[in-house]
Amino acid sequence: MIMNTTLENNIALWRERIGNASAKWGGAEICAVTKTVDVDTINRARTAGIQTIGENRVQELMSKIDRLDPGYQIHLIGQLQTNKVKTIIGRVAMVQSLDRDALAQELSRRAVQAGTVVPALVQVNIAREPQKAGIAEEELVDFLRRAGDLPGIRIEGLMAIMPLASDPETVRPYFRRMRGWFDRLRDQDLPGVHMNVLSMGMSGDCIVAAEEGATMVRLGRALFGARPTGTDTNQGG
Ligand SMILES: *Cc1c(COP(=O)(O)O)cnc(C)c1O
């Protein structure tokens, strides 16, 4: 639990910074990344104005979910195994990490079974990192056509995780490329594909992301402080 008003101050500070950096685009929302953060602290963030939280592991999310402030929009942001899809259907507001056909099909199948539709962002491997999940740019349109056809998912936009960089300026071209796709795809208006959310930028590079047109940035450490060592992974589970 973060003591005193550090969390509240961090939220106010980063809202202002992100607001300024994204002003010409009409602003960007903060998704508070709450992996390793305890429920009391997460719920304090809600009181301080955070509306959306991101968790990257299904197991950790499910261990907290019943105690989370019911006003939260909960997003799954980590790699999702198909055998865990049934656990999260109807429990999360969005899956940000749709990265393959098998996952799209399973999400759709389970959603239809449950009489619901899952909003999802397609994760793009914009920097072509071999170890990273995500659809390659040249496959994006075909993937969106197939995913947009499925009855149980609704594509709401795109998500990207940038390469680790000590200087965020080095990833600015990737953010710009992502915004380019977002705008082109919005114009293209593929069936079942909407471009309302462009989720990109984390604590280390969120200002550059906001300047380049993110509609949502995902902030963990900037709000909650450093995570315990050994827990810092972008992989889900
Ligand atoms: C952990 C994580 C973040 C937040 O990272 P910070 O550097 O703590 O801001 C954002 N996106 C994903 C997918 C993550 O796993």
The ligand as a Gaussian input file, in Angstrom:
#p B3LYP/6-31G(d) Opt

LIG

0 1
 C        3.249000      -3.731000     -17.124000
 C        2.620000      -3.257000     -18.360000
 C        2.422000      -1.874000     -18.586000
 C        2.858000      -0.793000     -17.622000
 O        4.239000      -0.703000     -17.529000
 P        4.925000       0.466000     -16.677000
 O        6.291000       0.538000     -17.223000
 O        4.871000       0.044000     -15.249000
 O        4.134000       1.703000     -16.889000
 C        1.785000      -1.501000     -19.765000
 N        1.382000      -2.413000     -20.669000
 C        1.547000      -3.731000     -20.487000
 C        1.076000      -4.679000     -21.534000
 C        2.170000      -4.196000     -19.327000
 O        2.343000      -5.514000     -19.162000

